[in-house]
Amino acid sequence: MQKHKLFLIISRAAAICLTFAIVVFFLFIYPNQPLAKVFLYHSVTNQEVNDQPDIGVKLFERQLDYLSKHGYETVFLSTVAYKYNVEKKVPANWVVLTFDGGNEDFYTNVYPLLKKYKMKATLFVVTSLIGDAFVTWDQLKEMKASGLVEIGSHSQNHLAATCASLEEIKKDTIGSKAILEEHLGGKVLVYAYPFGAVNAQAEAVAKAAGYTGAVGIAYRLWEFKLNDVYNMHRIYVCEQARFPLMFRFMLSGYYVPTREFALRVLNIKTPRDAADCRPQTITHD
């Protein structure tokens, strides 16, 4: 008799949890998918790591192999911005691989794999760090010429826009674009907000500077709209992506709204690293 009661209690609890999950999914997750699947990477090292924001090169190759075998197409961020502006829709099999900071291992570890798998990536560089234990101008020119790497700006001095004055934001956003265009030739079309810190003022400067698209991170649900090409929400890739189901979840389109729903429920403001405006370093992006 007691076993029967226990079974009923467990069954009812399971039914309540399932009902709650279904309601949450259709109210908060399903209708809030981002306009594109944009992955955010930082450093891809030669060592298998367990600490964010780095991942190991073997894991990264497994991800490229999965994308290659399952019909995904990697495109530049500027391609997504153009496509969405024209058609208000992006193909479901498009994936954007973005890398923040311009770490030297992008050239030594990521670029060779892009060539091997014939895939594309968008690299956001901090202009003040080019050549200082980061990618060099010659490397940037080579990668851009390959047609596999789009070079975007990650600012001039990596200041959080929410902690900076208008003049500082303009210098970071417009100045870095001018420097990149002078050295590399052609237009620099995309921008990554340092730390993912963004507000209306930062977006306005990015638009006025001539960028066609920009990226942030994941925020609390409803804090920023999801269909904004000047603040595309990204999927943060870390060592947790070594689990196949997690990586597939990231590709499903539901990862960002699920994360943003959790941030809203827990009232966690992001980006936390820039929230109090203390001096920060590139490694904590």
VEXMIFI-658720 format. One record per residue (C-alpha): residue number from 1; residue in three letters; y, z, x. Coordinates in nm, 4 decimals, always signed. Last residue first. Example, Ala and Ser with C-alpha at 12.3 -4.5 7.8 and 13.67 -1.06 7.14 Angstrom:
2
+-----+-----+----------+----------+----------+
!   k !   r !        y !        z !        x !
+-----+-----+----------+----------+----------+
!   2 ! SER !  -0.1060 !  +0.7140 !  +1.3670 !
!   1 ! ALA !  -0.4500 !  +0.7800 !  +1.2300 !
+-----+-----+----------+----------+----------+
This chain:
285
+-----+-----+----------+----------+----------+
!   k !   r !        y !        z !        x !
+-----+-----+----------+----------+----------+
! 285 ! ASP !  +3.8555 !  -2.2302 !  +3.5983 !
! 284 ! HIS !  +3.7677 !  -1.9285 !  +3.8093 !
! 283 ! THR !  +3.7098 !  -2.1182 !  +4.1344 !
! 282 ! ILE !  +4.0564 !  -2.2738 !  +4.1172 !
! 281 ! THR !  +4.2216 !  -1.9392 !  +4.1749 !
! 280 ! GLN !  +4.4157 !  -1.7090 !  +3.9476 !
! 279 ! PRO !  +4.7404 !  -1.5154 !  +3.9556 !
! 278 ! ARG !  +4.7596 !  -1.2910 !  +3.6485 !
! 277 ! CYS !  +4.8752 !  -1.4556 !  +3.3276 !
! 276 ! ASP !  +4.6954 !  -1.2117 !  +3.0958 !
! 275 ! ALA !  +4.5028 !  -1.4742 !  +2.9005 !
! 274 ! ALA !  +4.4354 !  -1.7067 !  +3.1920 !
! 273 ! ASP !  +4.0828 !  -1.5953 !  +3.2813 !
! 272 ! ARG !  +4.0021 !  -1.5229 !  +2.9162 !
! 271 ! PRO !  +4.0409 !  -1.8868 !  +2.8136 !
! 270 ! THR !  +3.9711 !  -1.7994 !  +2.5436 !
! 269 ! LYS !  +4.0255 !  -1.5176 !  +2.2973 !
! 268 ! ILE !  +3.7179 !  -1.3290 !  +2.1837 !
! 267 ! ASN !  +3.7473 !  -1.2183 !  +1.8212 !
! 266 ! LEU !  +3.3719 !  -1.1526 !  +1.7987 !
! 265 ! VAL !  +3.3494 !  -1.3570 !  +1.4786 !
! 264 ! ARG !  +3.5917 !  -1.6167 !  +1.6170 !
! 263 ! LEU !  +3.4123 !  -1.6470 !  +1.9522 !
! 262 ! ALA !  +3.0807 !  -1.6811 !  +1.7688 !
! 261 ! PHE !  +3.2225 !  -1.9596 !  +1.5493 !
! 260 ! GLU !  +3.3585 !  -2.1325 !  +1.8594 !
! 259 ! ARG !  +3.0167 !  -2.1226 !  +2.0235 !
! 258 ! THR !  +2.8501 !  -2.2640 !  +1.7141 !
! 257 ! PRO !  +3.1259 !  -2.5244 !  +1.6728 !
! 256 ! VAL !  +3.0819 !  -2.6344 !  +2.0383 !
! 255 ! TYR !  +2.7004 !  -2.6417 !  +2.0380 !
! 254 ! TYR !  +2.6557 !  -2.8363 !  +1.7146 !
! 253 ! GLY !  +2.7005 !  -3.1877 !  +1.8525 !
! 252 ! SER !  +2.3296 !  -3.2160 !  +1.9312 !
! 251 ! LEU !  +2.3733 !  -3.2744 !  +2.3035 !
! 250 ! MET !  +2.4372 !  -2.9089 !  +2.3806 !
! 249 ! PHE !  +2.1339 !  -2.8184 !  +2.1680 !
! 248 ! ARG !  +1.9276 !  -3.0601 !  +2.3755 !
! 247 ! PHE !  +2.0443 !  -2.8817 !  +2.6893 !
! 246 ! MET !  +1.9539 !  -2.5453 !  +2.5381 !
! 245 ! LEU !  +1.6100 !  -2.6674 !  +2.4339 !
! 244 ! PRO !  +1.5389 !  -2.7926 !  +2.7855 !
! 243 ! PHE !  +1.6299 !  -2.4586 !  +2.9513 !
! 242 ! ARG !  +1.8155 !  -2.5389 !  +3.2724 !
! 241 ! ALA !  +2.1317 !  -2.5520 !  +3.0600 !
! 240 ! GLN !  +2.1656 !  -2.1771 !  +3.1096 !
! 239 ! GLU !  +2.2646 !  -2.2652 !  +3.4671 !
! 238 ! CYS !  +2.6079 !  -2.3759 !  +3.3496 !
! 237 ! VAL !  +2.7470 !  -2.6620 !  +3.1418 !
! 236 ! TYR !  +3.0542 !  -2.5827 !  +2.9306 !
! 235 ! ILE !  +3.0639 !  -2.8198 !  +2.6366 !
! 234 ! ARG !  +3.4214 !  -2.9397 !  +2.5946 !
! 233 ! HIS !  +3.6864 !  -2.9364 !  +2.3247 !
! 232 ! MET !  +3.9145 !  -3.2385 !  +2.3298 !
! 231 ! ASN !  +4.2766 !  -3.1294 !  +2.3412 !
! 230 ! TYR !  +4.4989 !  -3.4366 !  +2.3555 !
! 229 ! VAL !  +4.2433 !  -3.6480 !  +2.1683 !
! 228 ! ASP !  +4.2694 !  -3.4033 !  +1.8773 !
! 227 ! ASN !  +3.9814 !  -3.4129 !  +1.6302 !
! 226 ! LEU !  +3.8684 !  -3.0512 !  +1.6766 !
! 225 ! LYS !  +4.1794 !  -2.8703 !  +1.5564 !
! 224 ! PHE !  +4.2892 !  -2.5682 !  +1.7555 !
! 223 ! GLU !  +4.2427 !  -2.1994 !  +1.6725 !
! 222 ! TRP !  +4.0186 !  -2.2973 !  +1.3823 !
! 221 ! LEU !  +3.7051 !  -2.1574 !  +1.5520 !
! 220 ! ARG !  +3.7901 !  -1.9570 !  +1.8634 !
! 219 ! TYR !  +3.8167 !  -2.1869 !  +2.1638 !
! 218 ! ALA !  +3.5857 !  -2.4174 !  +2.3583 !
! 217 ! ILE !  +3.7414 !  -2.5888 !  +2.6638 !
! 216 ! GLY !  +4.0415 !  -2.8138 !  +2.7170 !
! 215 ! VAL !  +4.0601 !  -3.1886 !  +2.7577 !
! 214 ! ALA !  +4.3287 !  -3.4547 !  +2.7583 !
! 213 ! GLY !  +4.3748 !  -3.8093 !  +2.6333 !
! 212 ! THR !  +4.6020 !  -4.1120 !  +2.6561 !
! 211 ! TYR !  +4.8203 !  -3.9660 !  +2.9305 !
! 210 ! GLY !  +5.1670 !  -4.1171 !  +2.9374 !
! 209 ! ALA !  +5.3741 !  -3.8205 !  +3.0545 !
! 208 ! ALA !  +5.5172 !  -3.7777 !  +2.7042 !
! 207 ! LYS !  +5.1704 !  -3.7102 !  +2.5662 !
! 206 ! ALA !  +5.0875 !  -3.4566 !  +2.8375 !
! 205 ! VAL !  +5.4258 !  -3.2854 !  +2.7911 !
! 204 ! ALA !  +5.3709 !  -3.2565 !  +2.4152 !
! 203 ! GLU !  +5.0252 !  -3.1096 !  +2.4700 !
! 202 ! ALA !  +5.1624 !  -2.8444 !  +2.7064 !
! 201 ! GLN !  +5.4327 !  -2.7481 !  +2.4555 !
! 200 ! ALA !  +5.1869 !  -2.7259 !  +2.1672 !
! 199 ! ASN !  +4.9641 !  -2.4865 !  +2.3617 !
! 198 ! VAL !  +4.6895 !  -2.5150 !  +2.6211 !
! 197 ! ALA !  +4.4899 !  -2.3041 !  +2.8642 !
! 196 ! GLY !  +4.1641 !  -2.4845 !  +2.9442 !
! 195 ! PHE !  +4.1712 !  -2.2964 !  +3.2749 !
! 194 ! PRO !  +4.3972 !  -2.5751 !  +3.4051 !
! 193 ! TYR !  +4.4455 !  -2.8378 !  +3.1305 !
! 192 ! ALA !  +4.2427 !  -3.1478 !  +3.2087 !
! 191 ! TYR !  +4.4337 !  -3.4788 !  +3.1997 !
! 190 ! VAL !  +4.3496 !  -3.8413 !  +3.1324 !
! 189 ! LEU !  +4.5086 !  -4.1815 !  +3.1818 !
! 188 ! VAL !  +4.5927 !  -4.2170 !  +3.5485 !
! 187 ! LYS !  +4.7330 !  -4.5692 !  +3.5723 !
! 186 ! GLY !  +4.6749 !  -4.8052 !  +3.8611 !
! 185 ! GLY !  +4.7051 !  -4.7385 !  +4.2324 !
! 184 ! LEU !  +4.5201 !  -4.4618 !  +4.4130 !
! 183 ! HIS !  +4.7891 !  -4.2980 !  +4.6252 !
! 182 ! GLU !  +5.0941 !  -4.3569 !  +4.4067 !
! 181 ! GLU !  +4.9005 !  -4.3163 !  +4.0827 !
! 180 ! LEU !  +4.7604 !  -3.9837 !  +4.1962 !
! 179 ! ILE !  +5.1013 !  -3.8511 !  +4.3013 !
! 178 ! ALA !  +5.2678 !  -3.9648 !  +3.9786 !
! 177 ! LYS !  +5.0006 !  -3.8002 !  +3.7655 !
! 176 ! SER !  +5.0297 !  -3.4753 !  +3.9625 !
! 175 ! GLY !  +5.4036 !  -3.4664 !  +3.9050 !
! 174 ! ILE !  +5.3764 !  -3.5248 !  +3.5309 !
! 173 ! THR !  +5.1344 !  -3.2424 !  +3.4474 !
! 172 ! ASP !  +5.2000 !  -2.9826 !  +3.7154 !
! 171 ! LYS !  +5.5696 !  -3.0514 !  +3.7490 !
! 170 ! LYS !  +5.6137 !  -3.0753 !  +3.3731 !
! 169 ! ILE !  +5.4277 !  -2.7476 !  +3.3187 !
! 168 ! GLU !  +5.6408 !  -2.5756 !  +3.5821 !
! 167 ! GLU !  +5.9601 !  -2.7035 !  +3.4179 !
! 166 ! LEU !  +5.8429 !  -2.5821 !  +3.0766 !
! 165 ! SER !  +5.7698 !  -2.2378 !  +3.2159 !
! 164 ! ALA !  +5.4162 !  -2.1256 !  +3.2901 !
! 163 ! CYS !  +5.1764 !  -1.8625 !  +3.1531 !
! 162 ! THR !  +5.0349 !  -2.0579 !  +2.8585 !
! 161 ! ALA !  +5.0243 !  -2.3683 !  +3.0772 !
! 160 ! ALA !  +4.7849 !  -2.1989 !  +3.3213 !
! 159 ! LEU !  +4.8862 !  -2.3185 !  +3.6668 !
! 158 ! HIS !  +4.6516 !  -2.5308 !  +3.8771 !
! 157 ! ASN !  +4.9056 !  -2.6460 !  +4.1383 !
! 156 ! GLN !  +4.9358 !  -3.0211 !  +4.0844 !
! 155 ! SER !  +4.7444 !  -3.0560 !  +3.7608 !
! 154 ! HIS !  +4.3809 !  -3.1349 !  +3.6805 !
! 153 ! SER !  +4.4587 !  -3.5060 !  +3.6836 !
! 152 ! GLY !  +4.2093 !  -3.7804 !  +3.6119 !
! 151 ! ILE !  +4.0056 !  -4.0105 !  +3.8326 !
! 150 ! GLU !  +3.7443 !  -4.2217 !  +3.6569 !
! 149 ! VAL !  +3.4220 !  -4.2591 !  +3.8503 !
! 148 ! LEU !  +3.1533 !  -4.5248 !  +3.8096 !
! 147 ! GLY !  +3.3647 !  -4.8369 !  +3.8629 !
! 146 ! SER !  +3.2846 !  -4.8260 !  +4.2339 !
! 145 ! ALA !  +3.6529 !  -4.8691 !  +4.3229 !
! 144 ! LYS !  +3.7280 !  -4.5228 !  +4.1806 !
! 143 ! MET !  +3.4616 !  -4.3694 !  +4.3994 !
! 142 ! GLU !  +3.5904 !  -4.5335 !  +4.7153 !
! 141 ! LYS !  +3.9529 !  -4.4479 !  +4.6429 !
! 140 ! LEU !  +3.8654 !  -4.0855 !  +4.5726 !
! 139 ! GLN !  +3.6662 !  -4.0640 !  +4.8934 !
! 138 ! ASP !  +3.9564 !  -4.2055 !  +5.0937 !
! 137 ! TRP !  +4.1956 !  -3.9580 !  +4.9293 !
! 136 ! THR !  +3.9721 !  -3.6692 !  +5.0251 !
! 135 ! VAL !  +3.7513 !  -3.4528 !  +4.8027 !
! 134 ! PHE !  +3.7868 !  -3.0765 !  +4.8446 !
! 133 ! ALA !  +3.7731 !  -2.8532 !  +5.1506 !
! 132 ! ASP !  +4.1491 !  -2.9217 !  +5.1809 !
! 131 ! GLY !  +4.1509 !  -3.3012 !  +5.1458 !
! 130 ! ILE !  +4.2976 !  -3.2929 !  +4.7959 !
! 129 ! LEU !  +4.4020 !  -2.9376 !  +4.7110 !
! 128 ! SER !  +4.7637 !  -2.9977 !  +4.6069 !
! 127 ! THR !  +4.6500 !  -3.2843 !  +4.3831 !
! 126 ! VAL !  +4.4174 !  -3.0763 !  +4.1674 !
! 125 ! VAL !  +4.1474 !  -3.3253 !  +4.0705 !
! 124 ! PHE !  +3.9780 !  -3.4154 !  +3.7421 !
! 123 ! LEU !  +3.6709 !  -3.6340 !  +3.7887 !
! 122 ! THR !  +3.5494 !  -3.8413 !  +3.4938 !
! 121 ! ALA !  +3.1886 !  -3.9543 !  +3.5167 !
! 120 ! LYS !  +2.9840 !  -4.2729 !  +3.4778 !
! 119 ! MET !  +2.6141 !  -4.3485 !  +3.5059 !
! 118 ! LYS !  +2.4186 !  -4.6066 !  +3.7011 !
! 117 ! TYR !  +2.1284 !  -4.3639 !  +3.7525 !
! 116 ! LYS !  +2.1240 !  -4.3913 !  +4.1318 !
! 115 ! LYS !  +2.4978 !  -4.4532 !  +4.1571 !
! 114 ! LEU !  +2.5763 !  -4.1470 !  +3.9471 !
! 113 ! LEU !  +2.3263 !  -3.9563 !  +4.1592 !
! 112 ! PRO !  +2.5077 !  -4.0506 !  +4.4800 !
! 111 ! TYR !  +2.8414 !  -3.9433 !  +4.3218 !
! 110 ! VAL !  +2.7207 !  -3.5991 !  +4.2176 !
! 109 ! ASN !  +2.5925 !  -3.4547 !  +4.5455 !
! 108 ! THR !  +2.8148 !  -3.5550 !  +4.8395 !
! 107 ! TYR !  +3.1239 !  -3.6771 !  +4.6537 !
! 106 ! PHE !  +3.1180 !  -3.4104 !  +4.3841 !
! 105 ! ASP !  +3.0157 !  -3.1653 !  +4.6555 !
! 104 ! GLU !  +3.3707 !  -3.1807 !  +4.7918 !
! 103 ! ASN !  +3.5046 !  -3.0043 !  +4.4845 !
! 102 ! GLY !  +3.7558 !  -3.2069 !  +4.2832 !
! 101 ! GLY !  +3.8658 !  -2.9272 !  +4.0522 !
! 100 ! ASP !  +3.7094 !  -3.0023 !  +3.7153 !
!  99 ! PHE !  +3.4172 !  -3.2362 !  +3.6533 !
!  98 ! THR !  +3.3730 !  -3.4314 !  +3.3304 !
!  97 ! LEU !  +3.0558 !  -3.6036 !  +3.2107 !
!  96 ! VAL !  +3.1337 !  -3.7811 !  +2.8839 !
!  95 ! VAL !  +2.8425 !  -3.8553 !  +2.6507 !
!  94 ! TRP !  +2.8212 !  -4.1402 !  +2.4003 !
!  93 ! ASN !  +2.5061 !  -4.1572 !  +2.1862 !
!  92 ! ALA !  +2.6844 !  -4.0551 !  +1.8653 !
!  91 ! PRO !  +2.9308 !  -4.3432 !  +1.8887 !
!  90 ! VAL !  +3.2950 !  -4.2253 !  +1.8527 !
!  89 ! LYS !  +3.4944 !  -4.2410 !  +1.5302 !
!  88 ! LYS !  +3.8604 !  -4.2563 !  +1.4322 !
!  87 ! GLU !  +3.8371 !  -4.6363 !  +1.4922 !
!  86 ! VAL !  +4.1339 !  -4.7201 !  +1.7146 !
!  85 ! ASN !  +4.2457 !  -4.3768 !  +1.8347 !
!  84 ! TYR !  +3.8842 !  -4.2649 !  +1.8614 !
!  83 ! LYS !  +3.7845 !  -4.5602 !  +2.0769 !
!  82 ! TYR !  +4.0856 !  -4.5236 !  +2.3060 !
!  81 ! ALA !  +4.0305 !  -4.1496 !  +2.3584 !
!  80 ! VAL !  +3.6574 !  -4.2012 !  +2.4161 !
!  79 ! THR !  +3.7213 !  -4.4740 !  +2.6725 !
!  78 ! SER !  +3.9779 !  -4.2524 !  +2.8481 !
!  77 ! LEU !  +3.7073 !  -3.9863 !  +2.8841 !
!  76 ! PHE !  +3.4915 !  -4.2332 !  +3.0731 !
!  75 ! VAL !  +3.1510 !  -4.3256 !  +2.9347 !
!  74 ! THR !  +2.7918 !  -4.2080 !  +2.9727 !
!  73 ! GLU !  +2.5474 !  -4.3773 !  +2.7377 !
!  72 ! TYR !  +2.2572 !  -4.1828 !  +2.5877 !
!  71 ! GLY !  +1.9325 !  -4.3587 !  +2.5041 !
!  70 ! HIS !  +1.6790 !  -4.0842 !  +2.5697 !
!  69 ! LYS !  +1.5472 !  -4.1777 !  +2.9135 !
!  68 ! SER !  +1.8852 !  -4.2024 !  +3.0860 !
!  67 ! LEU !  +2.0203 !  -3.8832 !  +2.9317 !
!  66 ! TYR !  +1.7079 !  -3.6944 !  +3.0387 !
!  65 ! ASP !  +1.7270 !  -3.8324 !  +3.3920 !
!  64 ! LEU !  +2.0919 !  -3.7361 !  +3.4131 !
!  63 ! GLN !  +2.0023 !  -3.3816 !  +3.3067 !
!  62 ! ARG !  +1.7166 !  -3.3581 !  +3.5547 !
!  61 ! GLU !  +1.9580 !  -3.4752 !  +3.8241 !
!  60 ! PHE !  +2.1983 !  -3.1945 !  +3.7382 !
!  59 ! LEU !  +1.9193 !  -2.9388 !  +3.7574 !
!  58 ! LYS !  +1.8192 !  -3.0610 !  +4.1014 !
!  57 ! VAL !  +2.1840 !  -3.0509 !  +4.2153 !
!  56 ! GLY !  +2.2160 !  -2.6838 !  +4.1318 !
!  55 ! ILE !  +2.4769 !  -2.5491 !  +3.8937 !
!  54 ! ASP !  +2.8059 !  -2.3744 !  +3.9618 !
!  53 ! PRO !  +3.0438 !  -2.2003 !  +3.7174 !
!  52 ! GLN !  +2.8714 !  -1.9658 !  +3.6746 !
!  51 ! ASP !  +2.6090 !  -1.7739 !  +3.8683 !
!  50 ! ASN !  +2.2359 !  -1.8358 !  +3.8708 !
!  49 ! VAL !  +2.2183 !  -2.0905 !  +4.1494 !
!  48 ! GLU !  +1.9724 !  -2.3475 !  +4.2814 !
!  47 ! GLN !  +2.1161 !  -2.4522 !  +4.6145 !
!  46 ! ASN !  +2.2512 !  -2.7944 !  +4.7110 !
!  45 ! THR !  +2.5516 !  -2.7350 !  +4.4873 !
!  44 ! VAL !  +2.7038 !  -2.9042 !  +4.1865 !
!  43 ! SER !  +3.0490 !  -2.7474 !  +4.1412 !
!  42 ! HIS !  +3.2502 !  -2.7623 !  +3.8198 !
!  41 ! TYR !  +3.1030 !  -2.9172 !  +3.5102 !
!  40 ! LEU !  +3.2372 !  -2.9647 !  +3.1563 !
!  39 ! PHE !  +3.0475 !  -3.1911 !  +2.9171 !
!  38 ! VAL !  +3.2257 !  -3.3933 !  +2.6495 !
!  37 ! LYS !  +3.0208 !  -3.4811 !  +2.3414 !
!  36 ! ALA !  +3.2824 !  -3.6404 !  +2.1173 !
!  35 ! LEU !  +3.5036 !  -3.5741 !  +1.8134 !
!  34 ! PRO !  +3.3989 !  -3.2112 !  +1.8008 !
!  33 ! GLN !  +3.1713 !  -3.0939 !  +1.5159 !
!  32 ! ASN !  +3.3327 !  -2.8662 !  +1.2616 !
!  31 ! PRO !  +3.1756 !  -2.9651 !  +0.9283 !
!  30 ! TYR !  +2.8180 !  -2.8669 !  +1.0316 !
!  29 ! ILE !  +2.9055 !  -2.5374 !  +1.1990 !
!  28 ! PHE !  +3.1285 !  -2.3316 !  +0.9675 !
!  27 ! LEU !  +3.0311 !  -2.3761 !  +0.6040 !
!  26 ! PHE !  +2.6997 !  -2.5619 !  +0.6299 !
!  25 ! PHE !  +2.5666 !  -2.3640 !  +0.9261 !
!  24 ! VAL !  +2.6973 !  -2.0258 !  +0.8130 !
!  23 ! VAL !  +2.5358 !  -2.0681 !  +0.4704 !
!  22 ! ILE !  +2.2040 !  -2.1732 !  +0.6259 !
!  21 ! ALA !  +2.2101 !  -1.8788 !  +0.8695 !
!  20 ! PHE !  +2.2855 !  -1.6341 !  +0.5874 !
!  19 ! THR !  +1.9989 !  -1.7710 !  +0.3791 !
!  18 ! LEU !  +1.7631 !  -1.7397 !  +0.6753 !
!  17 ! CYS !  +1.8742 !  -1.3831 !  +0.7437 !
!  16 ! ILE !  +1.8330 !  -1.2876 !  +0.3763 !
!  15 ! ALA !  +1.4881 !  -1.4492 !  +0.3622 !
!  14 ! ALA !  +1.3802 !  -1.2719 !  +0.6814 !
!  13 ! ALA !  +1.5000 !  -0.9385 !  +0.5434 !
!  12 ! ARG !  +1.3144 !  -1.0030 !  +0.2193 !
!  11 ! SER !  +0.9940 !  -1.0894 !  +0.4035 !
!  10 ! ILE !  +1.0224 !  -0.7850 !  +0.6309 !
!   9 ! ILE !  +1.0712 !  -0.5529 !  +0.3355 !
!   8 ! LEU !  +0.7865 !  -0.7146 !  +0.1421 !
!   7 ! PHE !  +0.5514 !  -0.6853 !  +0.4406 !
!   6 ! LEU !  +0.6440 !  -0.3198 !  +0.4826 !
!   5 ! LYS !  +0.5718 !  -0.2587 !  +0.1171 !
!   4 ! HIS !  +0.2306 !  -0.4248 !  +0.1506 !
!   3 ! LYS !  +0.1526 !  -0.2261 !  +0.4638 !
!   2 ! GLN !  +0.2430 !  +0.0914 !  +0.2760 !
!   1 ! MET !  +0.0000 !  +0.0000 !  +0.0000 !
+-----+-----+----------+----------+----------+
